[in-house]
Amino acid sequence: MTQTYRQQTPVSIEDFALQQQVIQWRRHLHENPELSFHEHETADFVEAQLRKLPNLSVTRPTPTSVLAVLRGEAGPGRTVLLRADMDALPIAEETDLPFASKRAGVMHACGHDAHTAMLLGAATVLSRQPGTLCGEVRFIFQHAEEHFPGGAQQIVDTGVLDDVDVVMGEHVMSPIPTGVILLREGPLMASPDAFDITIQGKGGHGAQPHQTVDPVVIAAQIVMAFQSVISRQLDPIVPAVLSVTQIHSGSAHNIIPDTATLNGTVRTFDPELRELMPQRMEKIVQGITEAFGATYTFEYRNGYRATVNDAGTTALLREVARETFGDEVTLTEGQPLMGSEDFSAYMTKAPGTFVLIGAGGPAHAPHHHPKFDIDEKALTYGTRMYVASAQRLTQPQG
């Protein structure tokens, strides 16, 4: 079902009432979080807000995502996709906020509630001012960013990105001070791959290790040898992370177990290095297990692609930010982050830029933490950036 109707009631994000509305949307969403692929109430809420606005065609590309389409009236131009993600995390909130999560063990601990509220704010402004836009704006409220294979690829598969010329997304960042906007050309966020290794040894009594093939010792050797992959086998100016994050083995203090498992993550930006990492790792596992007389299984799973910002789009948005905010904000390029984002799936269909919005400072709890929160002043900056970006990016180029 779609809905389109006309109404011209100019509104600006500088309006205090709209700023408060964006805050209230964020707080409602924060209080009612839903996990990846289960955002049914969230999607219903977003759809209901969008259907109150003029000039939008509203649909549901997937059961838990929402798309709103706005056609500009200033002439032909480009089709721009603006994205916000909506899912929460399996974390028990410890903030004591008056609008803390009402769902046990589920929390908006990454700012997706803010992203959704900001994009709703932008849709509110732009839907009442189609004359400020050329071309077309597609507002996608995406499900399941936090859970591989991710909602972005599903959105791409539905055809929402067909004929899109440029994509733009935002992410609030609690460690970055409010009033700072990070716009970086090139690699911004890494690909998040995962591995699972099982060492098959020979168990026995803890007092008779010579009669066993101890998988715990073998696992420890592998963990230490992995450190040399980054420090001695890779170009030191090419960033990569290899982290063993789980070791599981044994059941009692006097039993040498049969097996040990290692699990972890690999983060890279370079596609060739990404392909090389599992080969280097498995050679180490193979050599160490053979030396001790054990066997192994090695599983490696590619996660999202690296998020790489288009140079031309980023330069244009840097201009937009300067014109929009002047000295009100600090623009910085920053450093690449080893965190990941499924926004990269959209970049397989169109060039784009992912913008980081400062929403706190060093004293704030980090993302994916039970005490995570943001400075709500950042909501206005993010909303204004969405609006100004849409108005500029839809203009014909060249």
C-alpha positions as CSV (number, residue, x, y, z in Angstrom):
1,M,0.0,0.0,0.0
2,T,1.3,3.5,-0.9
3,Q,0.1,6.9,0.1
4,T,0.8,10.2,-1.6
5,Y,-0.8,13.5,-1.0
6,R,0.2,17.2,-1.2
7,Q,0.5,19.7,1.5
8,Q,2.9,22.7,1.7
9,T,3.6,23.6,5.3
10,P,7.3,24.7,5.5
11,V,9.1,23.4,8.5
12,S,12.8,23.6,9.5
13,I,14.9,21.5,11.8
14,E,15.8,24.8,13.5
15,D,12.1,24.8,14.7
16,F,12.2,24.0,18.4
17,A,9.1,21.9,18.1
18,L,10.6,19.6,15.5
19,Q,13.8,19.3,17.5
20,Q,11.8,18.1,20.5
21,Q,9.8,15.8,18.3
22,V,13.1,14.1,17.1
23,I,14.2,13.7,20.7
24,Q,10.8,12.2,21.6
25,W,11.0,9.8,18.7
26,R,14.5,8.7,19.8
27,R,13.4,8.2,23.4
28,H,10.4,6.1,22.3
29,L,12.5,3.9,20.2
30,H,15.1,3.6,22.9
31,E,12.5,2.5,25.3
32,N,11.1,-0.1,22.9
33,P,14.1,-1.8,21.3
34,E,13.9,-4.9,19.1
35,L,16.6,-7.3,17.9
36,S,17.8,-7.8,14.3
37,F,15.1,-9.3,12.0
38,H,12.5,-8.8,14.7
39,E,11.9,-5.0,14.4
40,H,8.1,-5.4,13.7
41,E,6.8,-2.8,16.2
42,T,9.7,-0.5,15.3
43,A,8.9,-0.7,11.6
44,D,5.1,-0.2,12.3
45,F,6.0,2.9,14.4
46,V,8.2,4.4,11.7
47,E,5.6,3.7,9.0
48,A,2.9,5.4,11.0
49,Q,5.0,8.5,11.4
50,L,5.8,8.6,7.7
51,R,2.2,8.2,6.7
52,K,1.4,11.5,8.6
53,L,3.7,13.4,6.2
54,P,2.8,14.9,2.8
55,N,4.1,13.9,-0.6
56,L,5.7,10.5,0.4
57,S,5.1,7.1,-1.1
58,V,5.5,4.6,1.8
59,T,6.1,0.9,1.4
60,R,7.6,-2.1,3.2
61,P,10.4,-3.7,1.2
62,T,10.8,-6.4,3.8
63,P,8.6,-7.2,6.8
64,T,10.7,-5.2,9.2
65,S,12.0,-2.3,7.0
66,V,10.3,0.8,5.7
67,L,10.9,2.8,2.5
68,A,9.6,6.3,1.8
69,V,10.0,7.9,-1.6
70,L,9.9,11.7,-2.2
71,R,10.0,13.2,-5.7
72,G,11.5,16.7,-5.9
73,E,9.8,19.5,-7.7
74,A,12.8,21.7,-8.6
75,G,13.5,19.8,-11.9
76,P,15.3,16.6,-13.0
77,G,18.2,15.4,-10.9
78,R,19.7,12.4,-9.2
79,T,18.1,9.7,-7.1
80,V,19.6,9.7,-3.6
81,L,19.2,7.0,-0.9
82,L,19.4,8.2,2.7
83,R,19.7,5.3,5.2
84,A,19.0,4.8,8.9
85,D,19.2,1.4,10.7
86,M,16.7,0.4,13.4
87,D,17.8,-2.7,15.3
88,A,19.0,-3.0,18.9
89,L,21.4,-5.3,20.6
90,P,21.1,-8.3,23.1
91,I,22.4,-6.2,26.0
92,A,20.9,-5.5,29.4
93,E,20.7,-1.7,29.8
94,E,22.4,-0.1,32.9
95,T,21.8,3.6,32.2
96,D,19.0,4.4,34.7
97,L,17.6,6.7,32.1
98,P,13.9,7.6,32.5
99,F,13.4,6.1,29.0
100,A,15.6,3.1,29.5
101,S,14.7,-0.1,27.7
102,K,11.5,-1.8,28.8
103,R,12.6,-5.1,27.3
104,A,14.9,-7.2,29.4
105,G,18.2,-8.0,27.8
106,V,17.6,-5.8,24.7
107,M,19.0,-2.3,24.4
108,H,19.7,0.4,21.8
109,A,23.4,0.4,22.7
110,C,24.7,1.6,19.3
111,G,22.6,4.6,18.5
112,H,20.2,3.2,15.9
113,D,17.3,4.8,17.8
114,A,19.0,8.1,17.1
115,H,19.6,7.3,13.4
116,T,15.9,6.5,12.9
117,A,14.8,9.6,14.7
118,M,17.1,11.8,12.7
119,L,16.0,10.4,9.4
120,L,12.3,10.8,10.4
121,G,13.2,14.4,11.2
122,A,14.7,14.8,7.7
123,A,11.7,13.3,6.1
124,T,9.5,15.7,8.0
125,V,11.4,18.7,6.7
126,L,11.9,17.5,3.1
127,S,8.4,16.2,2.5
128,R,7.0,19.6,3.2
129,Q,9.5,21.3,0.9
130,P,9.7,19.2,-2.3
131,G,10.5,22.4,-4.2
132,T,14.0,22.4,-2.6
133,L,14.8,19.1,-4.2
134,C,15.6,17.9,-7.7
135,G,15.4,14.3,-8.6
136,E,14.2,11.8,-6.0
137,V,15.0,10.9,-2.3
138,R,14.5,7.4,-1.0
139,F,14.5,7.2,2.8
140,I,15.3,3.6,3.8
141,F,14.7,2.6,7.5
142,Q,16.7,-0.6,7.5
143,H,16.5,-3.7,9.7
144,A,19.2,-5.9,11.0
145,E,22.5,-4.0,10.7
146,E,23.9,-5.8,13.8
147,H,23.4,-9.4,12.7
148,F,25.1,-11.0,9.7
149,P,24.2,-11.4,6.8
150,G,22.6,-8.0,7.6
151,G,19.6,-6.1,6.4
152,A,21.4,-3.9,3.9
153,Q,22.0,-6.8,1.5
154,Q,18.4,-7.8,1.7
155,I,17.3,-4.3,0.9
156,V,19.6,-4.3,-2.1
157,D,18.1,-7.6,-3.2
158,T,14.6,-6.2,-3.2
159,G,15.6,-3.6,-5.8
160,V,15.4,-0.5,-3.6
161,L,18.8,0.5,-4.9
162,D,18.0,0.1,-8.6
163,D,18.6,3.4,-10.4
164,V,20.0,5.1,-7.2
165,D,22.8,7.4,-8.1
166,V,24.3,8.1,-4.7
167,V,23.9,6.8,-1.1
168,M,24.4,8.5,2.2
169,G,24.2,7.3,5.8
170,E,25.1,8.6,9.2
171,H,26.2,7.1,12.5
172,V,26.3,8.8,15.9
173,M,29.5,8.2,17.8
174,S,29.5,8.5,21.6
175,P,33.3,8.8,21.9
176,I,33.5,11.8,19.5
177,P,32.6,15.1,21.0
178,T,29.2,16.7,20.1
179,G,29.8,19.3,17.4
180,V,32.4,17.2,15.5
181,I,31.5,15.7,12.2
182,L,33.8,13.1,10.7
183,L,34.0,13.0,6.9
184,R,36.7,10.7,5.5
185,E,37.5,9.7,1.9
186,G,38.4,6.1,1.3
187,P,38.4,3.3,3.9
188,L,36.3,4.1,6.9
189,M,35.2,0.9,8.5
190,A,36.6,-2.6,8.2
191,S,35.3,-5.9,7.0
192,P,34.4,-8.1,10.0
193,D,35.3,-11.7,9.3
194,A,35.0,-14.6,11.8
195,F,36.8,-17.9,12.4
196,D,36.2,-21.1,14.3
197,I,39.1,-23.6,15.0
198,T,38.7,-26.9,16.7
199,I,41.8,-28.8,17.8
200,Q,41.4,-32.6,18.2
201,G,43.9,-34.0,20.6
202,K,43.9,-37.0,22.9
203,G,42.7,-36.6,26.4
204,G,43.8,-38.2,29.6
205,H,44.7,-37.7,33.3
206,G,46.2,-34.3,34.2
207,A,49.0,-36.2,36.1
208,Q,50.1,-38.1,33.0
209,P,50.4,-35.5,30.2
210,H,52.9,-37.7,28.3
211,Q,50.1,-40.1,27.5
212,T,48.0,-37.3,25.9
213,V,48.0,-34.9,23.0
214,D,47.1,-31.8,24.9
215,P,44.8,-29.5,22.9
216,V,45.1,-26.7,25.4
217,V,48.8,-26.4,24.9
218,I,48.4,-26.6,21.2
219,A,45.7,-23.9,21.3
220,A,48.0,-21.6,23.3
221,Q,50.7,-22.1,20.8
222,I,48.4,-21.1,18.0
223,V,47.2,-18.0,19.8
224,M,50.8,-16.8,20.3
225,A,51.8,-17.7,16.7
226,F,48.8,-15.7,15.3
227,Q,50.4,-12.6,16.8
228,S,53.2,-12.9,14.2
229,V,50.8,-12.8,11.3
230,I,50.1,-9.1,11.9
231,S,53.5,-8.1,13.3
232,R,55.8,-10.0,11.0
233,Q,54.0,-11.2,7.9
234,L,52.0,-8.1,6.8
235,D,53.1,-4.7,5.6
236,P,53.0,-2.6,8.8
237,I,51.3,0.3,7.0
238,V,48.4,-1.8,5.9
239,P,46.0,-2.0,8.9
240,A,44.6,-5.4,10.1
241,V,43.4,-7.0,13.3
242,L,43.5,-10.6,14.2
243,S,41.9,-11.3,17.6
244,V,41.2,-14.6,19.3
245,T,38.2,-13.7,21.5
246,Q,37.2,-17.2,22.8
247,I,39.0,-20.3,24.0
248,H,36.9,-23.2,25.2
249,S,38.2,-26.5,26.5
250,G,38.1,-28.9,29.4
251,S,35.7,-29.9,32.2
252,A,37.8,-30.5,35.4
253,H,41.1,-29.4,37.0
254,N,42.6,-32.9,36.6
255,I,41.5,-33.9,33.1
256,I,43.4,-33.1,29.9
257,P,40.5,-32.7,27.4
258,D,40.2,-34.2,23.9
259,T,39.4,-30.9,22.2
260,A,39.9,-27.1,22.3
261,T,38.1,-24.5,20.3
262,L,39.3,-21.1,19.3
263,N,37.0,-18.4,17.9
264,G,37.7,-14.8,16.9
265,T,37.6,-12.1,14.4
266,V,39.7,-10.6,11.5
267,R,39.4,-7.0,10.5
268,T,40.8,-5.6,7.2
269,F,40.2,-2.9,4.6
270,D,42.2,-4.3,1.7
271,P,40.3,-7.0,-0.4
272,E,43.6,-8.8,-1.3
273,L,44.7,-8.9,2.3
274,R,41.3,-10.1,3.3
275,E,41.7,-13.1,1.0
276,L,45.2,-13.7,2.3
277,M,44.4,-13.8,6.0
278,P,42.7,-17.2,6.2
279,Q,45.5,-18.8,4.2
280,R,48.2,-17.5,6.5
281,M,46.2,-18.5,9.6
282,E,45.5,-22.0,8.4
283,K,49.1,-22.7,7.6
284,I,50.0,-21.8,11.2
285,V,47.2,-24.1,12.5
286,Q,48.2,-26.9,10.3
287,G,51.9,-26.7,11.2
288,I,51.4,-26.6,14.9
289,T,48.8,-29.3,15.1
290,E,50.9,-31.6,12.9
291,A,54.0,-31.0,15.1
292,F,52.1,-32.1,18.2
293,G,50.3,-35.0,16.5
294,A,46.8,-33.5,16.6
295,T,44.3,-32.7,13.9
296,Y,42.1,-29.7,13.3
297,T,39.1,-28.1,11.6
298,F,39.3,-24.5,10.3
299,E,36.2,-22.5,9.4
300,Y,36.5,-18.9,8.1
301,R,33.4,-16.8,7.3
302,N,33.4,-13.5,5.5
303,G,31.3,-10.8,7.1
304,Y,30.3,-7.4,5.6
305,R,32.5,-5.7,3.1
306,A,34.7,-2.8,4.2
307,T,32.9,0.6,4.1
308,V,34.9,2.8,1.6
309,N,33.7,6.3,1.1
310,D,33.6,7.7,-2.4
311,A,36.0,10.6,-2.8
312,G,33.8,12.8,-4.9
313,T,30.7,12.4,-2.7
314,T,32.7,12.9,0.4
315,A,34.3,16.1,-0.9
316,L,30.8,17.4,-1.9
317,L,29.4,16.6,1.5
318,R,32.3,18.4,3.2
319,E,31.2,21.5,1.3
320,V,27.6,20.9,2.4
321,A,28.7,20.6,6.0
322,R,30.7,23.9,5.8
323,E,27.8,25.7,4.2
324,T,25.3,24.3,6.6
325,F,27.1,24.7,9.9
326,G,29.9,27.2,9.4
327,D,31.9,27.5,12.6
328,E,29.1,25.7,14.6
329,V,30.8,22.3,14.1
330,T,34.3,21.0,13.6
331,L,34.9,19.0,10.5
332,T,37.6,16.3,10.7
333,E,38.8,13.4,8.6
334,G,39.7,11.2,11.5
335,Q,41.1,7.7,11.3
336,P,39.7,4.5,9.8
337,L,37.7,2.4,12.4
338,M,38.1,-1.4,12.8
339,G,34.4,-1.6,13.5
340,S,32.1,-2.7,10.7
341,E,28.9,-1.6,8.9
342,D,26.6,-3.3,6.4
343,F,26.1,0.1,4.8
344,S,28.9,-1.2,2.5
345,A,26.3,-3.3,0.7
346,Y,24.7,-0.2,-0.7
347,M,28.0,0.9,-2.0
348,T,28.1,-2.0,-4.3
349,K,25.2,-0.4,-6.2
350,A,26.1,3.3,-6.0
351,P,28.9,5.5,-4.8
352,G,28.3,7.0,-1.4
353,T,29.5,8.4,1.9
354,F,29.0,7.3,5.5
355,V,29.2,10.2,7.9
356,L,30.1,10.0,11.6
357,I,28.3,12.4,13.9
358,G,29.9,13.3,17.3
359,A,27.4,12.6,20.1
360,G,29.3,12.7,23.4
361,G,33.0,12.7,24.1
362,P,35.7,10.6,25.7
363,A,33.8,10.3,29.1
364,H,30.8,8.7,27.4
365,A,30.4,4.9,27.5
366,P,31.5,3.2,24.2
367,H,29.1,1.6,21.8
368,H,27.8,-1.9,22.6
369,H,28.1,-1.1,26.3
370,P,25.3,-1.4,28.8
371,K,25.8,2.2,29.9
372,F,25.8,3.6,26.3
373,D,24.0,6.9,25.8
374,I,24.4,9.9,23.5
375,D,24.2,13.7,23.9
376,E,20.8,14.4,22.3
377,K,22.1,17.8,21.0
378,A,23.7,15.7,18.3
379,L,20.3,14.8,16.9
380,T,19.9,18.2,15.4
381,Y,23.3,18.1,13.8
382,G,22.5,14.7,12.2
383,T,19.1,15.7,11.0
384,R,20.4,19.0,9.4
385,M,23.1,17.0,7.7
386,Y,20.6,14.6,6.2
387,V,18.4,17.4,5.0
388,A,21.3,19.5,3.5
389,S,22.9,16.4,1.9
390,A,19.7,15.4,0.2
391,Q,19.2,18.9,-1.2
392,R,22.7,19.0,-2.6
393,L,23.1,15.4,-3.8
394,T,19.9,15.4,-5.8
395,Q,21.1,18.2,-7.9
396,P,22.3,17.3,-11.4
397,Q,26.1,16.8,-11.6
398,G,28.6,18.0,-14.2
